[in-house]
Amino acid sequence: MFEKVRTMLLEYVDVDPRTITPETEFLKDLKVTSYDILTMVGELEDEFGISIGDDELKDMITVGDLAKYLSDNV
């Protein structure tokens, strides 16, 4: 699931894919905007047929957090 999240992130940020690790933080390290995060999460929700609540989303600080959530809920 991590690779899926990383691949999707590369549509929103212009960084070397090798720099995106499970510990990479969306806001601090990638400077992803909240709009980009919401758009990306919407795509993931559509693709996997799930719904990620605001309370769950606010706890997803790193790429690994999102990947783990998807692995646990898909």
N, CA, C and O atoms as a Tinker XYZ file with bonds, in Angstrom:
   296  protein
     1  N      0.820000   -1.193000    0.000000    73     2
     2  CA     0.000000    0.000000    0.000000    64     1     3
     3  C      0.871000    1.267000    0.000000    63     2     4     5
     4  O      0.489000    2.298000   -0.552000    81     3
     5  N      2.039000    1.165000    0.626000    73     3     6
     6  CA     2.937000    2.314000    0.647000    64     5     7
     7  C      3.283000    2.767000   -0.773000    63     6     8     9
     8  O      3.279000    3.964000   -1.062000    81     7
     9  N      3.576000    1.826000   -1.645000    73     7    10
    10  CA     3.937000    2.181000   -3.028000    64     9    11
    11  C      2.790000    2.893000   -3.731000    63    10    12    13
    12  O      3.018000    3.825000   -4.503000    81    11
    13  N      1.570000    2.466000   -3.472000    73    11    14
    14  CA     0.395000    3.110000   -4.061000    64    13    15
    15  C      0.309000    4.559000   -3.610000    63    14    16    17
    16  O      0.086000    5.456000   -4.424000    81    15
    17  N      0.484000    4.786000   -2.321000    73    15    18
    18  CA     0.419000    6.144000   -1.777000    64    17    19
    19  C      1.560000    6.984000   -2.343000    63    18    20    21
    20  O      1.350000    8.134000   -2.728000    81    19
    21  N      2.763000    6.421000   -2.395000    73    19    22
    22  CA     3.907000    7.170000   -2.928000    64    21    23
    23  C      3.678000    7.546000   -4.388000    63    22    24    25
    24  O      3.931000    8.684000   -4.781000    81    23
    25  N      3.206000    6.609000   -5.184000    73    23    26
    26  CA     2.948000    6.885000   -6.596000    64    25    27
    27  C      1.919000    7.998000   -6.756000    63    26    28    29
    28  O      2.078000    8.884000   -7.596000    81    27
    29  N      0.871000    7.948000   -5.952000    73    27    30
    30  CA    -0.158000    8.979000   -6.029000    64    29    31
    31  C      0.403000   10.335000   -5.592000    63    30    32    33
    32  O      0.082000   11.361000   -6.192000    81    31
    33  N      1.231000   10.339000   -4.560000    73    31    34
    34  CA     1.832000   11.589000   -4.086000    64    33    35
    35  C      2.665000   12.264000   -5.165000    63    34    36    37
    36  O      2.719000   13.491000   -5.240000    81    35
    37  N      3.305000   11.470000   -5.989000    73    35    38
    38  CA     4.172000   12.029000   -7.024000    64    37    39
    39  C      3.386000   12.815000   -8.076000    63    38    40    41
    40  O      3.974000   13.557000   -8.862000    81    39
    41  N      2.066000   12.656000   -8.093000    73    39    42
    42  CA     1.229000   13.474000   -8.959000    64    41    43
    43  C      1.060000   14.879000   -8.390000    63    42    44    45
    44  O      0.672000   15.798000   -9.111000    81    43
    45  N      1.347000   15.049000   -7.104000    73    43    46
    46  CA     1.116000   16.315000   -6.415000    64    45    47
    47  C      2.390000   17.058000   -6.032000    63    46    48    49
    48  O      2.369000   18.273000   -5.838000    81    47
    49  N      3.491000   16.335000   -5.925000    73    47    50
    50  CA     4.753000   16.971000   -5.528000    64    49    51
    51  C      5.850000   16.596000   -6.511000    63    50    52    53
    52  O      5.828000   15.525000   -7.118000    81    51
    53  N      6.791000   17.485000   -6.651000    73    51    54
    54  CA     7.912000   17.259000   -7.562000    64    53    55
    55  C      9.163000   16.979000   -6.737000    63    54    56    57
    56  O      9.975000   17.869000   -6.484000    81    55
    57  N      9.299000   15.709000   -6.323000    73    55    58
    58  CA    10.457000   15.284000   -5.534000    64    57    59
    59  C     10.960000   13.957000   -6.078000    63    58    60    61
    60  O     10.258000   13.264000   -6.815000    81    59
    61  N     12.162000   13.623000   -5.711000    73    59    62
    62  CA    12.724000   12.321000   -6.058000    64    61    63
    63  C     11.932000   11.259000   -5.304000    63    62    64    65
    64  O     11.836000   11.329000   -4.078000    81    63
    65  N     11.360000   10.275000   -6.002000    73    63    66
    66  CA    10.564000    9.244000   -5.327000    64    65    67
    67  C     11.303000    8.560000   -4.182000    63    66    68    69
    68  O     10.679000    8.118000   -3.218000    81    67
    69  N     12.616000    8.471000   -4.280000    73    67    70
    70  CA    13.399000    7.812000   -3.227000    64    69    71
    71  C     13.381000    8.585000   -1.919000    63    70    72    73
    72  O     13.699000    8.031000   -0.867000    81    71
    73  N     13.010000    9.868000   -1.973000    73    71    74
    74  CA    12.978000   10.663000   -0.747000    64    73    75
    75  C     11.677000   10.463000    0.037000    63    74    76    77
    76  O     11.567000   10.902000    1.183000    81    75
    77  N     10.701000    9.806000   -0.576000    73    75    78
    78  CA     9.435000    9.551000    0.117000    64    77    79
    79  C      9.523000    8.190000    0.804000    63    78    80    81
    80  O      9.584000    7.146000    0.154000    81    79
    81  N      9.529000    8.234000    2.129000    73    79    82
    82  CA     9.593000    7.031000    2.952000    64    81    83
    83  C      8.343000    6.982000    3.830000    63    82    84    85
    84  O      7.576000    7.944000    3.865000    81    83
    85  N      8.133000    5.886000    4.532000    73    83    86
    86  CA     6.986000    5.857000    5.453000    64    85    87
    87  C      7.038000    6.957000    6.518000    63    86    88    89
    88  O      5.998000    7.360000    7.041000    81    87
    89  N      8.224000    7.438000    6.838000    73    87    90
    90  CA     8.371000    8.473000    7.864000    64    89    91
    91  C      8.214000    9.890000    7.308000    63    90    92    93
    92  O      8.191000   10.851000    8.077000    81    91
    93  N      8.108000   10.033000    5.995000    73    91    94
    94  CA     7.978000   11.354000    5.376000    64    93    95
    95  C      6.669000   11.996000    5.800000    63    94    96    97
    96  O      5.605000   11.384000    5.707000    81    95
    97  N      6.757000   13.251000    6.271000    73    95    98
    98  CA     5.559000   13.983000    6.692000    64    97    99
    99  C      4.988000   14.784000    5.529000    63    98   100   101
   100  O      5.723000   15.445000    4.796000    81    99
   101  N      3.664000   14.716000    5.369000    73    99   102
   102  CA     3.002000   15.405000    4.268000    64   101   103
   103  C      3.276000   16.906000    4.275000    63   102   104   105
   104  O      3.702000   17.469000    3.266000    81   103
   105  N      3.034000   17.546000    5.401000    73   103   106
   106  CA     3.150000   19.001000    5.451000    64   105   107
   107  C      4.588000   19.474000    5.633000    63   106   108   109
   108  O      5.044000   20.368000    4.920000    81   107
   109  N      5.293000   18.883000    6.573000    73   107   110
   110  CA     6.646000   19.340000    6.904000    64   109   111
   111  C      7.649000   19.019000    5.805000    63   110   112   113
   112  O      8.426000   19.885000    5.402000    81   111
   113  N      7.638000   17.777000    5.314000    73   111   114
   114  CA     8.665000   17.347000    4.368000    64   113   115
   115  C      8.282000   17.572000    2.905000    63   114   116   117
   116  O      9.125000   17.941000    2.087000    81   115
   117  N      7.013000   17.349000    2.582000    73   115   118
   118  CA     6.592000   17.437000    1.180000    64   117   119
   119  C      5.920000   18.758000    0.838000    63   118   120   121
   120  O      5.740000   19.086000   -0.335000    81   119
   121  N      5.550000   19.516000    1.869000    73   119   122
   122  CA     4.874000   20.805000    1.664000    64   121   123
   123  C      3.591000   20.631000    0.847000    63   122   124   125
   124  O      3.229000   21.498000    0.052000    81   123
   125  N      2.910000   19.502000    1.054000    73   123   126
   126  CA     1.650000   19.238000    0.369000    64   125   127
   127  C      0.585000   20.145000    0.975000    63   126   128   129
   128  O      0.506000   20.278000    2.196000    81   127
   129  N     -0.224000   20.762000    0.138000    73   127   130
   130  CA    -1.283000   21.630000    0.647000    64   129   131
   131  C     -2.438000   20.786000    1.173000    63   130   132   133
   132  O     -2.592000   19.622000    0.803000    81   131
   133  N     -3.232000   21.379000    2.026000    73   131   134
   134  CA    -4.386000   20.652000    2.549000    64   133   135
   135  C     -5.348000   20.309000    1.411000    63   134   136   137
   136  O     -5.994000   19.261000    1.443000    81   135
   137  N     -5.447000   21.172000    0.417000    73   135   138
   138  CA    -6.296000   20.877000   -0.746000    64   137   139
   139  C     -5.792000   19.627000   -1.471000    63   138   140   141
   140  O     -6.582000   18.760000   -1.845000    81   139
   141  N     -4.475000   19.539000   -1.666000    73   139   142
   142  CA    -3.906000   18.358000   -2.328000    64   141   143
   143  C     -4.169000   17.096000   -1.521000    63   142   144   145
   144  O     -4.482000   16.048000   -2.085000    81   143
   145  N     -4.043000   17.192000   -0.211000    73   143   146
   146  CA    -4.289000   16.026000    0.641000    64   145   147
   147  C     -5.744000   15.581000    0.506000    63   146   148   149
   148  O     -6.024000   14.393000    0.349000    81   147
   149  N     -6.664000   16.535000    0.567000    73   147   150
   150  CA    -8.080000   16.184000    0.458000    64   149   151
   151  C     -8.394000   15.595000   -0.915000    63   150   152   153
   152  O     -9.187000   14.658000   -1.014000    81   151
   153  N     -7.794000   16.123000   -1.963000    73   151   154
   154  CA    -8.004000   15.598000   -3.302000    64   153   155
   155  C     -7.467000   14.170000   -3.413000    63   154   156   157
   156  O     -8.132000   13.283000   -3.948000    81   155
   157  N     -6.275000   13.969000   -2.907000    73   155   158
   158  CA    -5.660000   12.644000   -2.957000    64   157   159
   159  C     -6.471000   11.632000   -2.139000    63   158   160   161
   160  O     -6.697000   10.509000   -2.590000    81   159
   161  N     -6.900000   12.023000   -0.959000    73   159   162
   162  CA    -7.700000   11.132000   -0.121000    64   161   163
   163  C     -9.024000   10.812000   -0.814000    63   162   164   165
   164  O     -9.503000    9.680000   -0.746000    81   163
   165  N     -9.612000   11.803000   -1.475000    73   163   166
   166  CA   -10.844000   11.557000   -2.226000    64   165   167
   167  C    -10.638000   10.519000   -3.322000    63   166   168   169
   168  O    -11.490000    9.656000   -3.536000    81   167
   169  N     -9.515000   10.604000   -4.009000    73   167   170
   170  CA    -9.200000    9.612000   -5.043000    64   169   171
   171  C     -9.050000    8.216000   -4.433000    63   170   172   173
   172  O     -9.542000    7.233000   -4.986000    81   171
   173  N     -8.369000    8.142000   -3.292000    73   171   174
   174  CA    -8.184000    6.850000   -2.620000    64   173   175
   175  C     -9.520000    6.292000   -2.137000    63   174   176   177
   176  O     -9.775000    5.092000   -2.246000    81   175
   177  N    -10.365000    7.162000   -1.605000    73   175   178
   178  CA   -11.690000    6.715000   -1.158000    64   177   179
   179  C    -12.479000    6.133000   -2.324000    63   178   180   181
   180  O    -13.095000    5.075000   -2.200000    81   179
   181  N    -12.457000    6.830000   -3.456000    73   179   182
   182  CA   -13.168000    6.337000   -4.646000    64   181   183
   183  C    -12.590000    5.011000   -5.130000    63   182   184   185
   184  O    -13.327000    4.075000   -5.437000    81   183
   185  N    -11.275000    4.946000   -5.192000    73   183   186
   186  CA   -10.623000    3.745000   -5.710000    64   185   187
   187  C    -10.891000    2.513000   -4.853000    63   186   188   189
   188  O    -11.125000    1.422000   -5.374000    81   187
   189  N    -10.854000    2.697000   -3.535000    73   187   190
   190  CA   -10.983000    1.554000   -2.636000    64   189   191
   191  C    -12.374000    1.398000   -2.031000    63   190   192   193
   192  O    -12.618000    0.450000   -1.285000    81   191
   193  N    -13.292000    2.319000   -2.344000    73   191   194
   194  CA   -14.647000    2.211000   -1.818000    64   193   195
   195  C    -14.730000    2.358000   -0.312000    63   194   196   197
   196  O    -15.506000    1.669000    0.350000    81   195
   197  N    -13.914000    3.272000    0.229000    73   195   198
   198  CA   -13.915000    3.506000    1.672000    64   197   199
   199  C    -14.195000    4.983000    1.932000    63   198   200   201
   200  O    -14.235000    5.794000    1.007000    81   199
   201  N    -14.385000    5.312000    3.195000    73   199   202
   202  CA   -14.552000    6.703000    3.599000    64   201   203
   203  C    -13.608000    6.969000    4.771000    63   202   204   205
   204  O    -13.640000    6.268000    5.783000    81   203
   205  N    -12.781000    7.978000    4.617000    73   203   206
   206  CA   -11.835000    8.345000    5.671000    64   205   207
   207  C    -12.377000    9.592000    6.352000    63   206   208   209
   208  O    -12.476000   10.652000    5.734000    81   207
   209  N    -12.725000    9.464000    7.618000    73   207   210
   210  CA   -13.298000   10.569000    8.374000    64   209   211
   211  C    -12.265000   11.638000    8.702000    63   210   212   213
   212  O    -11.059000   11.391000    8.706000    81   211
   213  N    -12.777000   12.832000    8.975000    73   211   214
   214  CA   -11.896000   13.955000    9.319000    64   213   215
   215  C    -11.045000   13.658000   10.548000    63   214   216   217
   216  O     -9.873000   14.031000   10.599000    81   215
   217  N    -11.633000   12.986000   11.540000    73   215   218
   218  CA   -10.880000   12.661000   12.753000    64   217   219
   219  C     -9.726000   11.710000   12.452000    63   218   220   221
   220  O     -8.643000   11.832000   13.025000    81   219
   221  N     -9.970000   10.761000   11.545000    73   219   222
   222  CA    -8.914000    9.826000   11.169000    64   221   223
   223  C     -7.849000   10.532000   10.333000    63   222   224   225
   224  O     -6.653000   10.295000   10.500000    81   223
   225  N     -8.297000   11.393000    9.442000    73   223   226
   226  CA    -7.376000   12.087000    8.546000    64   225   227
   227  C     -6.427000   13.008000    9.303000    63   226   228   229
   228  O     -5.252000   13.109000    8.949000    81   227
   229  N     -6.918000   13.675000   10.333000    73   227   230
   230  CA    -6.055000   14.609000   11.070000    64   229   231
   231  C     -4.910000   13.905000   11.792000    63   230   232   233
   232  O     -3.900000   14.527000   12.123000    81   231
   233  N     -5.073000   12.593000   12.036000    73   231   234
   234  CA    -4.023000   11.825000   12.702000    64   233   235
   235  C     -2.993000   11.256000   11.726000    63   234   236   237
   236  O     -2.010000   10.650000   12.152000    81   235
   237  N     -3.206000   11.445000   10.434000    73   235   238
   238  CA    -2.291000   10.911000    9.419000    64   237   239
   239  C     -1.249000   11.980000    9.086000    63   238   240   241
   240  O     -1.456000   12.825000    8.216000    81   239
   241  N     -0.152000   11.920000    9.783000    73   239   242
   242  CA     0.909000   12.911000    9.638000    64   241   243
   243  C      1.915000   12.468000    8.579000    63   242   244   245
   244  O      2.423000   13.285000    7.812000    81   243
   245  N      2.193000   11.179000    8.546000    73   243   246
   246  CA     3.216000   10.668000    7.628000    64   245   247
   247  C      2.595000    9.841000    6.508000    63   246   248   249
   248  O      1.435000    9.434000    6.576000    81   247
   249  N      3.392000    9.609000    5.489000    73   247   250
   250  CA     2.978000    8.747000    4.385000    64   249   251
   251  C      2.670000    7.350000    4.926000    63   250   252   253
   252  O      1.718000    6.707000    4.485000    81   251
   253  N      3.464000    6.890000    5.866000    73   251   254
   254  CA     3.252000    5.586000    6.480000    64   253   255
   255  C      1.932000    5.498000    7.235000    63   254   256   257
   256  O      1.291000    4.447000    7.242000    81   255
   257  N      1.520000    6.602000    7.875000    73   255   258
   258  CA     0.236000    6.611000    8.571000    64   257   259
   259  C     -0.908000    6.333000    7.603000    63   258   260   261
   260  O     -1.795000    5.531000    7.895000    81   259
   261  N     -0.884000    6.995000    6.456000    73   259   262
   262  CA    -1.932000    6.798000    5.470000    64   261   263
   263  C     -1.874000    5.390000    4.875000    63   262   264   265
   264  O     -2.907000    4.745000    4.694000    81   263
   265  N     -0.682000    4.925000    4.577000    73   263   266
   266  CA    -0.524000    3.586000    4.012000    64   265   267
   267  C     -1.017000    2.528000    4.998000    63   266   268   269
   268  O     -1.684000    1.574000    4.597000    81   267
   269  N     -0.700000    2.686000    6.272000    73   267   270
   270  CA    -1.153000    1.731000    7.298000    64   269   271
   271  C     -2.668000    1.760000    7.402000    63   270   272   273
   272  O     -3.303000    0.708000    7.481000    81   271
   273  N     -3.255000    2.948000    7.404000    73   271   274
   274  CA    -4.708000    3.057000    7.479000    64   273   275
   275  C     -5.344000    2.300000    6.321000    63   274   276   277
   276  O     -6.292000    1.538000    6.513000    81   275
   277  N     -4.820000    2.515000    5.121000    73   275   278
   278  CA    -5.384000    1.835000    3.959000    64   277   279
   279  C     -5.206000    0.324000    4.063000    63   278   280   281
   280  O     -6.130000   -0.431000    3.759000    81   279
   281  N     -4.031000   -0.120000    4.489000    73   279   282
   282  CA    -3.782000   -1.555000    4.635000    64   281   283
   283  C     -4.745000   -2.186000    5.642000    63   282   284   285
   284  O     -5.208000   -3.311000    5.453000    81   283
   285  N     -5.037000   -1.453000    6.704000    73   283   286
   286  CA    -5.908000   -1.979000    7.760000    64   285   287
   287  C     -7.390000   -1.927000    7.390000    63   286   288   289
   288  O     -8.191000   -2.660000    7.968000    81   287
   289  N     -7.768000   -1.071000    6.434000    73   287   290
   290  CA    -9.179000   -0.835000    6.172000    64   289   291
   291  C     -9.655000   -1.185000    4.769000    63   290   292   293
   292  O    -10.831000   -0.999000    4.457000    81   291
   293  N     -8.789000   -1.675000    3.938000    73   291   294
   294  CA    -9.203000   -2.026000    2.567000    64   293   295
   295  C     -9.304000   -3.526000    2.449000    63   294   296
   296  O     -9.638000   -4.040000    1.381000    81   295
